[in-house]
Amino acid sequence: MCTPRAGLKLGESMIEIAIHGRGGQGGVTLAKLIASAYFLRGQYVQAFGVYAAERSGAPIQAFVRIDDEEITNHNQILEPDHVIVLDRTLIGPRVVSGLKPGGWLILNSPEGPDAYVAQFPGRRVATVDATGIAVANGLGTRAVPIVNTTILGAVMKVLGLALPDVKGAMDEVGFGGANLSSGQQAFESVRTQQAPGKIEPTARVRVSGRVASILDRDLGGLPTIHTGDWASRQPKRHQLTPPCNDGCPAGNDVRGFVQAAAKKEFDEGLRLILQTSPLPGICGRVCPAPCMEACNRREHDEAVNVREIERYLADHARWPDVTKPKRAEQIAVIGSGPAGLSATYHLARRGYRVTLFEVGAELGGVMRTGIPSYRLPRDVLDREISFIVRHGVEVKTNQTIDRRRLLEMSHQFAAVFVATGLQESRALRLGQDAPGIAVQGIDFLDRARHGQENLIAQRVAVIGGGNTAIDAARSARRLGARSVHILYRRTRAEMPAIKEEIDEALEEGVELSELVAPLRLHEDALGPVLTCQRMRLGEPDASGRRAPVPIESEDSQFEVRCDKVILALGQTPDLSIYPEGSEVRDGLKLAGLTGAPIFAGGDFATNEGTVTAAIGSGRRAALHIHRTLTGEDLFPPAPPEVAGPDRITMHVFAHAPRERGVILPPDVRRGSFTEVRLGLLDEPGRPAATIEANRCLSCGVCNECDRCLSYCPEGIMVHRGSGNYEFDYDYCKGCGICASQCPRGVVYMAEL
């Protein structure tokens, strides 16, 4: 009669119990009592009921889950390990639908288990006269006996627990006296029997292709009137686009890989990312995370930490095997930044022979030269570039491609993709009175990574508000500058830099002056001086941001003492590479005629300025090149409508704090280029990425939560079919409760 560990399944930790009863018999309370017994043994538990029909005497169901790990599944239990039946009138084929082989069927019946051998062949049956014991102890009446505490004793005995567990559970809920006496009597009097015959999985009882219900004709009969004729509208189902997916410039299935992480399917999560982006470890560190800005959970508490989940998958999952070239066509990719690497990857994995040209000595483009190692460690960059190159890519570094060379390549390759980024830094006329003081931000960062900058005890002014400005300011602090001052002509709210990077810079002692524009740089007897102008915000300009306007007053100008000025005002593409009359494309857009088609992408074509956007641009270019060469269109269809926060039933979801990951303290990080953010920290047996991923609302996509099934007031209108949900329109009156209870906007009402 004992099972391996207090009722747990062989080889597994979770057990699931389904309880069938009628309103007034205490079925939901029984679920709580069983859960309490296991909770007191130190296990995770879950107890809940189906509340569609709460009338006294109406059929109800309740469920219990017990596990050694935190329980994140909140669906109804369709395939229980054990079944408990509180009312004799419910004993029939329906209660064993989905019951797993080897599970117990615990019945409230005065008859012995042998009376049910023929009815439930191959099943382990236990019986106890819970009604008789309850009535004898004054629990309820003969018409409506309250049998929950009584049958608890029988359940504990059958599942291998002890009498102290019965008492402990009742104490936890506040029961005693006759309840405890009844439970103890049931513990002693329960009878068990293994029914003869081979134990095999029991097929679910179905009538006319539906899961059997207590109202089925052979169990009591469906209504004879097709009440669906009364309906003026019907429930339908559709899938919407999760806002995180819609907001990802790389085109990642964000919801998909987050849900995989929630199930601890880390390899699958990484596989999903690699369908669209080959740089998950990089994006998990430097992406500004527009997916998190779009996350509906922001309306509830905090956005899901998608960036850290992506990083976790890249760092912990098993990377798949690579493919090798199999096509005859050879394609040239110029530039090994994120756009070039992305295009190279997506072409190579489709079998093309790709030659990757890079002007520098190492691959990576701005990710290597312009992003400091405290944000993007070089081993992570090298790992993901190596993964791409192993797809049979030929690499040629130290290659300067000019207009003549590009024209030659257009006759040597089937297609050419240009992703050389933004090579020309925007200039700022500050005068010529202090030569050698001003340096471009990208040049400064590249010199810093080579150890060619020494700023000990110097005063540094950084002009700009983007990521390059923040990276330069934080790097200057690490190189010994005694003060670092960022001057930005708008307010912090308009700064395009990643918000967390701004926060961290300020924590490290960088100063920020808003609404300040530099006018001129000169030297006086005390050294270099930067004269600045105070600004105010006027009307929005072409960027959509309010334009900075000089303040006209006597004290609107002031001076900033500095030893070095770093200009981080952005860059522009160098278009001189293109022969006159050449045709240049970014996807379908004509950007600028040669032997072979020439395409452009990344910041060179779009100037969007993020690694993630460049990855998406490179992928689109690869798909367009493939379509041009083969005629095969692999572009995804237009996605459905986005599931905005108005589609989500927020109150259904419990509030939960975000997993933030580990970050070095400011006093440690500002003296070193060691990585600042260390990622999510696992707890014993609880991967942090899974904990965080379970906060995902799965917006616009059904995750089989069963609320439509549970809240259907008739109990027969919505049911599963072939792993999905179906509506029985013969009987659905169109009340709309299922749609109102759908947390994710999947179920909606359509007018007839």
C-alpha positions in Angstrom: 0.0 0.0 0.0 3.0 2.3 0.5 4.3 4.3 -2.5 8.0 5.3 -2.8 8.0 8.6 -0.8 4.8 9.5 0.9 2.7 9.2 -2.2 5.1 10.6 -4.8 5.4 9.2 -8.3 8.1 6.7 -9.1 11.1 8.6 -10.3 9.4 12.0 -10.1 8.8 14.6 -7.4 5.4 16.0 -8.4 2.1 14.4 -7.6 -1.3 15.7 -8.8 -4.6 14.8 -7.1 -8.1 15.5 -8.5 -11.1 15.6 -6.1 -14.7 15.1 -7.3 -17.6 16.1 -5.0 -20.7 18.2 -4.6 -21.1 21.7 -3.2 -21.4 21.6 0.6 -19.2 18.5 1.1 -16.0 20.5 1.6 -14.0 19.3 -1.5 -12.0 22.5 -1.8 -11.2 22.5 1.9 -10.1 18.9 1.6 -7.6 20.0 -1.1 -6.3 22.6 1.3 -6.0 20.0 4.1 -4.0 17.6 1.9 -1.8 20.5 0.7 -1.2 21.5 4.4 -0.1 18.0 5.3 2.6 18.0 2.6 3.5 21.7 3.3 4.3 20.8 6.9 6.7 18.1 5.5 8.6 20.9 3.7 7.3 20.5 0.2 5.8 23.0 -2.2 2.0 22.7 -2.6 -0.9 24.1 -4.5 -4.7 23.7 -3.8 -7.5 25.2 -5.8 -11.1 24.5 -6.9 -13.3 25.0 -9.9 -15.9 27.6 -8.9 -18.2 27.6 -11.9 -21.0 25.9 -10.0 -21.0 26.6 -6.2 -24.6 25.6 -5.4 -25.1 23.1 -2.7 -25.3 19.7 -4.3 -23.9 20.8 -7.6 -20.9 18.9 -8.9 -17.5 20.5 -8.2 -13.9 19.7 -8.7 -10.8 20.6 -6.6 -7.1 19.9 -7.3 -3.9 19.5 -5.3 -0.3 19.6 -6.5 2.8 18.6 -4.4 6.4 19.0 -5.5 9.9 19.3 -4.2 10.3 22.4 -6.4 8.3 25.6 -6.7 5.1 25.0 -8.6 4.4 27.3 -11.5 1.7 25.4 -13.4 -1.7 26.7 -12.5 -3.8 24.8 -15.0 -6.5 22.3 -14.0 -5.3 18.7 -13.6 -6.4 16.6 -16.5 -4.2 13.6 -15.9 -4.1 13.1 -12.1 -1.9 10.7 -10.2 -4.7 10.0 -7.8 -8.4 10.6 -7.7 -10.7 11.1 -4.6 -14.5 10.9 -4.9 -16.5 12.4 -2.1 -20.0 11.5 -3.4 -21.2 8.0 -4.4 -23.4 9.4 -7.2 -20.3 10.6 -9.0 -18.6 7.2 -9.1 -18.4 6.4 -12.8 -16.2 6.4 -15.9 -15.7 10.1 -15.8 -13.7 10.2 -12.6 -11.0 7.9 -14.0 -10.7 9.9 -17.2 -6.9 10.6 -17.5 -6.0 8.8 -14.2 -2.4 7.7 -14.6 -1.6 4.0 -14.3 -0.7 2.9 -10.8 -2.7 5.8 -9.2 -5.2 5.3 -6.4 -8.9 5.8 -6.7 -10.1 6.7 -3.2 -13.9 6.4 -2.9 -16.4 7.5 -0.2 -18.4 4.3 -0.1 -19.6 1.8 2.6 -18.8 -1.0 0.2 -15.4 -2.6 0.1 -13.0 -2.0 -2.8 -13.9 -5.5 -4.3 -17.3 -4.1 -5.3 -15.6 -1.9 -7.8 -13.2 -4.4 -9.4 -15.5 -4.9 -12.5 -16.2 -1.2 -12.8 -12.6 -0.1 -12.6 -10.5 -3.0 -14.0 -6.7 -2.7 -13.5 -7.1 0.1 -10.9 -6.0 0.4 -7.3 -9.1 1.1 -5.3 -9.5 2.3 -1.7 -12.9 2.8 0.0 -14.0 4.3 3.3 -17.5 5.0 4.6 -16.7 8.7 5.1 -20.4 9.6 5.1 -21.2 7.2 7.9 -18.3 8.3 10.0 -19.0 12.0 9.5 -22.7 11.7 10.4 -21.9 9.6 13.5 -19.6 12.4 14.6 -22.1 15.1 13.9 -20.4 16.6 10.9 -23.1 18.0 8.7 -26.4 16.2 8.2 -27.5 13.0 6.5 -28.7 15.1 3.6 -25.5 17.1 3.3 -22.7 15.4 5.3 -19.4 17.2 5.5 -16.9 14.5 4.7 -13.7 16.4 4.0 -11.9 16.0 7.3 -13.1 12.4 7.5 -11.8 11.3 4.2 -8.5 13.2 4.8 -7.6 10.4 7.2 -8.2 7.7 4.5 -6.2 9.7 2.0 -3.2 10.1 4.3 -3.2 6.3 5.0 -3.4 5.3 1.4 -0.7 7.8 0.3 1.7 6.6 2.9 1.5 9.4 5.5 0.9 8.9 9.2 -1.7 10.0 11.9 0.5 12.9 13.0 0.2 14.2 9.4 -3.6 14.2 9.8 -3.5 16.1 13.0 -0.9 18.5 11.7 -3.0 19.4 8.7 -6.1 20.0 10.8 -4.2 22.1 13.3 -2.9 24.2 10.4 -6.4 24.9 9.1 -7.9 25.2 12.6 -9.9 22.0 12.9 -10.1 19.7 15.9 -12.7 17.9 18.0 -15.1 15.8 15.9 -13.2 16.6 12.7 -10.0 15.0 14.2 -11.9 12.0 15.6 -13.5 11.4 12.2 -10.2 11.6 10.4 -8.5 9.2 12.8 -11.4 6.7 12.4 -11.1 6.9 8.6 -7.4 6.4 8.9 -7.9 3.1 10.7 -10.9 1.8 8.7 -9.9 2.6 5.1 -9.8 -0.6 2.9 -7.6 -1.1 -0.1 -7.4 -3.6 -2.9 -5.4 -3.9 -6.1 -7.9 -4.7 -8.8 -6.9 -7.7 -10.9 -5.7 -7.3 -14.4 -2.9 -5.5 -16.1 -2.6 -1.8 -15.2 -2.6 0.2 -18.4 -3.3 3.9 -19.2 -7.0 4.6 -19.3 -8.3 6.3 -22.4 -10.4 9.3 -21.6 -14.1 8.6 -21.9 -15.4 10.5 -24.9 -18.9 11.0 -26.3 -19.2 12.4 -29.8 -15.6 13.4 -29.7 -15.8 15.4 -26.4 -14.4 14.7 -23.0 -17.1 13.1 -21.0 -19.2 15.2 -18.6 -21.6 14.3 -15.8 -24.3 15.6 -18.2 -23.4 13.2 -21.0 -26.3 11.0 -22.0 -24.7 7.8 -20.5 -24.1 9.7 -17.3 -27.2 11.7 -17.0 -27.8 13.2 -20.4 -27.2 16.5 -22.1 -30.0 19.0 -22.4 -32.4 18.2 -25.2 -32.7 21.8 -26.2 -29.9 23.2 -28.2 -29.5 26.4 -26.2 -26.9 27.6 -28.6 -29.7 28.8 -30.8 -30.4 31.5 -28.2 -27.0 33.1 -28.8 -26.5 36.5 -30.5 -22.7 36.2 -30.4 -20.1 33.4 -30.0 -16.7 33.0 -28.5 -13.7 32.7 -30.8 -10.0 32.3 -30.4 -7.1 34.1 -32.0 -3.4 34.6 -31.4 -2.1 38.1 -31.1 1.5 39.4 -31.3 3.2 39.8 -27.9 4.4 43.4 -27.5 7.9 42.2 -26.7 8.1 40.4 -30.1 6.8 43.5 -31.8 9.3 45.7 -30.1 12.4 43.6 -30.8 14.4 45.2 -33.7 16.2 41.8 -34.3 12.9 40.1 -34.9 13.4 37.6 -32.0 10.5 35.4 -30.7 11.0 37.0 -27.3 7.9 35.3 -25.8 9.0 32.0 -27.2 12.4 31.9 -25.6 11.2 33.4 -22.4 8.5 30.7 -22.1 11.2 28.0 -22.9 13.3 29.4 -20.0 10.2 29.2 -17.8 10.1 25.5 -18.5 13.8 25.1 -17.9 14.2 24.2 -21.6 17.3 26.4 -21.9 18.7 24.7 -25.1 15.3 25.2 -26.8 15.3 28.8 -25.7 18.8 29.4 -27.2 17.7 27.6 -30.4 14.7 30.0 -30.8 17.0 33.0 -30.4 19.5 31.6 -33.0 16.7 31.5 -35.5 16.9 35.3 -35.8 20.0 36.5 -33.9 23.5 34.9 -33.6 24.6 37.3 -30.8 22.4 36.5 -27.8 25.2 36.9 -25.2 26.1 40.3 -26.7 22.6 41.5 -26.9 22.0 40.2 -23.3 24.6 42.7 -22.2 24.4 45.8 -24.4 20.9 45.9 -25.9 18.8 48.8 -24.8 15.9 46.3 -24.5 13.0 47.9 -26.3 11.2 44.6 -25.6 11.2 45.5 -21.9 10.0 49.0 -22.7 7.0 47.4 -24.6 6.4 44.7 -21.9 2.8 44.8 -20.7 3.9 43.8 -17.2 5.1 47.3 -16.7 1.5 48.2 -16.2 1.3 45.7 -13.3 4.6 46.0 -11.5 7.9 45.7 -13.5 8.8 44.6 -17.0 10.1 41.0 -17.4 13.9 41.2 -17.4 14.2 39.8 -20.9 17.7 41.0 -21.4 19.0 39.0 -18.5 17.1 35.9 -19.6 18.7 36.2 -23.1 22.1 36.5 -21.5 21.4 33.5 -19.3 20.5 31.3 -22.2 23.6 32.3 -24.1 25.8 31.6 -21.2 24.2 28.4 -19.9 22.6 26.6 -22.8 24.3 24.2 -25.1 25.1 25.8 -28.4 24.0 23.8 -31.5 26.2 22.3 -34.2 27.0 24.5 -37.1 26.2 23.9 -40.8 28.6 24.0 -43.7 28.3 25.6 -47.2 26.5 23.6 -49.8 25.5 26.2 -52.5 27.7 27.3 -55.4 27.0 31.0 -54.9 29.6 33.1 -53.2 28.6 36.2 -51.4 30.8 39.0 -50.0 30.0 40.8 -46.8 31.9 44.0 -46.1 32.1 44.9 -42.4 32.1 42.6 -39.4 30.0 44.7 -37.0 26.6 43.3 -35.8 24.9 43.8 -39.2 27.7 42.2 -41.2 28.0 39.3 -38.7 24.2 38.8 -38.8 24.0 38.8 -42.6 27.0 36.4 -42.7 25.4 34.0 -40.3 22.0 33.9 -41.9 23.5 33.4 -45.4 26.0 30.8 -44.2 23.3 28.7 -42.3 21.4 28.6 -45.6 24.4 27.1 -47.3 26.0 30.1 -49.0 29.7 30.5 -49.2 30.4 33.8 -47.5 33.6 35.8 -47.5 33.7 38.4 -44.7 35.9 41.5 -45.2 37.0 43.6 -42.2 39.1 46.8 -42.3 40.6 46.1 -38.9 42.8 43.3 -37.6 40.0 41.7 -35.6 36.3 41.0 -36.2 33.6 42.7 -34.3 33.5 46.3 -35.6 32.1 48.8 -33.1 31.3 46.0 -30.7 35.1 45.5 -30.3 36.4 49.1 -30.8 33.6 51.1 -29.3 32.0 49.1 -26.4 34.2 48.8 -23.3 35.0 45.4 -21.9 33.2 46.3 -18.6 30.0 46.1 -20.6 31.0 43.5 -23.2 33.8 41.1 -22.2 36.0 40.1 -25.1 35.6 36.3 -24.4 31.8 36.7 -25.0 32.4 38.6 -28.2 34.9 36.1 -29.4 32.6 33.1 -28.5 29.8 34.4 -30.7 31.9 35.5 -33.6 33.6 32.1 -33.6 30.2 30.4 -33.7 29.4 32.4 -36.9 32.7 31.8 -38.6 32.5 28.0 -37.9 29.6 27.9 -40.5 32.3 27.8 -43.2 32.9 31.5 -43.4 36.1 32.8 -45.0 37.5 35.7 -43.1 39.8 38.4 -44.6 40.9 41.1 -42.1 43.0 44.3 -42.7 41.0 44.9 -45.9 40.3 48.4 -47.0 37.5 48.4 -49.5 37.3 51.5 -51.8 35.1 52.4 -54.7 37.3 50.5 -57.3 37.6 47.4 -55.1 33.8 47.3 -54.5 33.2 47.5 -58.3 35.6 44.5 -58.8 33.8 42.5 -56.1 30.5 43.1 -57.8 31.9 41.0 -60.7 33.5 38.4 -58.5 30.6 37.5 -56.2 26.9 36.7 -56.7 26.0 39.5 -54.3 27.7 42.0 -52.0 26.4 43.3 -48.7 27.9 46.5 -47.3 27.7 47.0 -43.5 30.6 49.3 -42.8 28.7 51.2 -40.1 29.3 54.9 -39.3 32.8 55.8 -40.0 32.6 59.6 -40.1 32.3 61.4 -36.7 30.2 64.5 -36.5 32.4 67.5 -36.0 31.8 70.4 -33.6 33.5 73.8 -34.2 35.0 74.8 -30.9 37.8 77.0 -32.2 41.5 76.5 -32.7 42.8 78.0 -29.4 43.4 74.7 -27.6 44.8 72.2 -30.1 45.1 68.5 -29.0 42.6 68.8 -26.3 39.5 67.6 -28.1 39.2 63.9 -29.2 36.4 62.0 -30.9 34.6 59.5 -28.6 35.0 56.4 -30.8 38.7 57.2 -31.2 39.1 57.6 -27.5 37.4 54.3 -26.7 39.6 52.5 -29.2 42.7 54.0 -27.7 41.5 53.2 -24.2 41.1 49.5 -25.0 44.7 49.4 -26.3 45.9 51.0 -23.1 47.0 54.2 -25.0 45.1 56.7 -22.7 46.2 58.0 -19.3 43.9 60.4 -17.6 45.3 60.3 -14.1 44.3 63.5 -12.2 42.8 65.1 -15.4 39.5 66.9 -15.7 37.5 65.5 -18.6 34.4 67.0 -20.3 32.3 64.7 -22.5 29.9 66.3 -25.0 26.9 64.2 -26.0 24.1 62.0 -24.5 24.3 58.7 -26.3 25.9 55.4 -25.4 29.3 56.5 -26.7 29.2 59.5 -24.4 28.3 57.4 -21.4 30.9 54.7 -22.3 33.6 57.4 -22.8 32.7 59.1 -19.4 32.8 55.8 -17.5 36.0 54.7 -19.2 37.6 58.1 -18.3 36.8 57.4 -14.6 38.5 54.0 -14.9 41.6 55.6 -16.5 42.1 57.8 -13.5 40.4 61.1 -14.3 39.8 63.1 -11.2 36.5 64.5 -12.6 34.3 63.6 -15.5 31.6 66.0 -16.6 28.9 65.1 -19.3 27.4 68.2 -21.0 24.2 67.5 -22.8 22.0 70.1 -24.6 18.7 68.5 -23.8 17.5 67.0 -20.5 18.3 63.5 -19.2 14.8 62.4 -20.3 15.8 62.9 -23.9 19.2 61.2 -23.7 19.3 58.3 -26.1 21.8 56.3 -24.0 20.6 53.2 -22.1 18.9 54.3 -18.9 20.8 51.8 -16.7 24.1 53.0 -18.1 23.3 56.6 -17.2 22.4 55.5 -13.7 25.6 53.5 -13.3 27.7 56.4 -14.6 26.3 58.7 -12.0 26.8 56.1 -9.3 30.5 56.0 -10.4 30.9 59.7 -9.8 30.3 61.1 -13.3 28.6 64.5 -13.3 25.8 65.4 -15.7 24.9 68.9 -16.7 21.6 69.1 -18.6 20.5 71.8 -21.1 24.1 72.9 -21.8 25.7 73.3 -25.2 29.5 73.9 -25.8 30.4 77.1 -27.7 34.2 77.3 -27.9 37.4 75.8 -26.5 40.4 78.0 -25.7 43.3 78.3 -23.2 44.1 81.0 -20.7 46.8 81.3 -18.1 45.3 78.5 -16.1 44.8 76.0 -18.9 42.0 74.9 -21.2 38.5 76.4 -20.8 35.3 75.3 -22.4 32.7 78.0 -22.7 29.2 76.7 -22.6 25.7 78.1 -23.3 22.6 77.4 -21.2 19.6 76.0 -23.2 15.9 75.5 -22.9 13.6 73.1 -24.7 11.5 74.5 -27.6 9.2 72.8 -30.1 9.9 69.2 -31.3 12.3 68.9 -34.1 12.6 66.2 -36.9 13.7 63.6 -34.3 10.5 64.0 -32.4 12.3 65.4 -29.4 12.0 69.0 -28.2 14.8 71.1 -29.8 17.3 72.8 -27.5 17.1 76.7 -27.8 19.7 79.1 -26.4 18.6 81.1 -23.4 19.2 84.8 -24.0 20.4 86.4 -20.8 23.5 88.0 -19.4 24.4 84.9 -17.3 23.4 82.3 -19.8 27.1 81.5 -20.6 29.6 79.9 -18.2 33.0 78.2 -18.3 34.1 74.7 -17.5 37.8 74.0 -16.7 39.0 70.8 -18.4 42.2 69.0 -19.6 40.5 66.9 -22.2 37.2 67.2 -24.2 35.6 64.0 -25.6 33.2 64.6 -28.5 30.5 62.0 -28.7 28.0 63.6 -31.1 27.3 60.6 -33.2 28.7 59.4 -36.6 27.6 59.4 -40.2 28.2 56.8 -43.0 31.0 57.2 -45.6 29.3 56.9 -48.9 32.4 57.4 -51.0 32.8 53.6 -51.2 30.0 53.4 -53.8 30.7 53.7 -57.5 28.5 56.3 -59.3 25.2 54.8 -60.5 25.5 51.8 -58.1 22.3 50.3 -56.8 22.3 50.0 -53.0 19.4 48.4 -51.1 18.4 47.8 -47.5 15.9 45.0 -47.8 13.3 46.2 -50.3 14.3 49.9 -50.0 16.5 51.4 -52.7 19.3 53.1 -51.0 21.6 54.2 -53.9 24.3 49.5 -60.9 27.0 47.1 -60.9 27.7 43.6 -62.1 26.0 42.0 -59.1 23.4 43.5 -56.7 24.9 45.5 -53.9 22.9 45.7 -50.6 23.5 47.9 -47.6 22.4 47.5 -44.1 23.0 48.2 -40.4 23.9 51.7 -39.3 25.4 52.4 -42.7 21.9 52.3 -44.2 19.6 53.1 -41.3 21.7 55.0 -38.6 19.5 53.4 -35.9 22.6 53.1 -33.6 22.0 49.8 -31.7 23.5 46.4 -32.0 20.0 44.8 -32.0 18.7 47.0 -34.8 21.8 46.2 -36.9 21.3 42.5 -36.3 17.7 42.8 -37.6 18.9 44.8 -40.6 21.6 42.1 -41.4 19.0 39.3 -41.3 16.6 41.1 -43.6 19.4 41.7 -46.0 20.3 38.0 -46.0 16.7 37.1 -46.7 16.5 39.6 -49.5 19.8 38.4 -51.1 18.4 34.8 -50.9 15.2 35.9 -52.6 17.1 37.8 -55.3 19.3 34.7 -56.0 16.7 31.9 -55.7 13.2 33.5 -55.9 12.3 31.9 -52.6 10.6 34.3 -50.2 11.5 33.5 -46.5 10.3 36.8 -45.1 7.7 36.1 -42.3 4.1 37.1 -43.0 2.8 40.2 -41.5 2.2 39.6 -37.8 -1.3 39.8 -36.2 -2.4 42.7 -34.1 -0.3 43.5 -31.0 -1.7 42.5 -27.6 -1.6 45.8 -25.8 -2.2 46.2 -22.0 -5.9 46.7 -22.7 -6.1 43.1 -23.8 -4.6 41.7 -20.6 -6.6 40.9 -17.4 -3.9 42.1 -15.0 -5.7 41.4 -11.7 -5.4 37.6 -12.5 -1.6 37.8 -12.1 0.1 37.9 -8.7 2.6 40.7 -8.1 6.2 39.5 -8.2 9.5 41.4 -7.9 11.9 41.3 -10.9 15.1 39.2 -10.7 17.7 41.9 -11.3 21.0 40.1 -11.5 24.2 40.8 -9.7 26.1 44.1 -10.2 29.4 45.2 -8.8 29.3 48.1 -6.3 30.4 51.5 -7.7 33.6 51.8 -5.6 34.8 48.4 -7.0 33.8 48.9 -10.6 35.0 52.4 -11.3 38.6 51.3 -10.8 38.6 48.4 -13.2 37.4 47.3 -16.7 36.1 44.0 -15.2 32.5 43.3 -16.3 30.1 45.3 -14.2 26.9 43.2 -14.6 27.4 39.5 -13.6 24.0 38.2 -14.7 21.2 36.4 -12.8 22.3 34.4 -9.7 20.8 30.9 -9.3 19.5 29.6 -6.1 20.1 25.9 -5.2 17.8 23.9 -7.5 16.1 27.1 -8.8 17.5 28.6 -11.9 17.1 32.4 -11.7 16.2 32.6 -15.4 13.3 30.3 -14.8 12.0 32.3 -11.8 12.1 35.5 -13.8 10.7 33.9 -17.0 7.7 32.7 -15.0 6.7 36.4 -14.5 6.0 36.5 -18.3 2.3 37.1 -19.0 2.5 35.3 -22.4 0.5 38.2 -23.9 -1.8 37.3 -26.8 -0.8 33.6 -26.8 -2.8 30.9 -25.0 -0.8 29.0 -22.4 -3.7 26.7 -21.5 -4.5 28.3 -18.1 -8.0 26.7 -18.2 -9.8 29.8 -17.0 -12.2 29.7 -19.9 -12.9 26.0 -19.0 -13.2 26.7 -15.3 -15.5 29.8 -15.5 -18.0 28.5 -18.1 -21.2 28.6 -16.0 -22.7 25.5 -17.6 -19.6 23.4 -17.2 -20.0 22.0 -20.7 -19.5 24.8 -23.1 -15.7 24.9 -23.4 -13.6 21.8 -23.4 -10.2 20.6 -24.6 -9.9 18.8 -27.9 -6.6 17.6 -29.6 -4.5 19.7 -27.2 -6.6 22.8 -27.8 -9.9 24.3 -26.7 -13.2 24.0 -28.5 -16.5 25.7 -28.1 -19.7 23.6 -28.2 -21.9 26.0 -30.2 -24.9 23.7 -29.9 -25.2 24.7 -26.2 -23.1 28.0 -25.9 -25.5 30.8 -25.1 -22.8 33.5 -25.8 -22.6 34.9 -22.3 -19.0 36.0 -22.8 -17.7 34.9 -19.4 -15.0 32.8 -21.0 -13.8 35.9 -23.0 -13.9 38.1 -19.9 -11.9 35.6 -17.9 -9.2 35.0 -20.6 -6.1 36.7 -19.1 -4.2 37.1 -22.4 -6.8 38.4 -24.9 -7.0 35.1 -26.8 -10.8 34.5 -26.4 -13.1 37.2 -27.8 -16.7 37.5 -28.6 -17.9 37.7 -32.3 -21.3 38.9 -33.2 -23.5 36.5 -35.2 
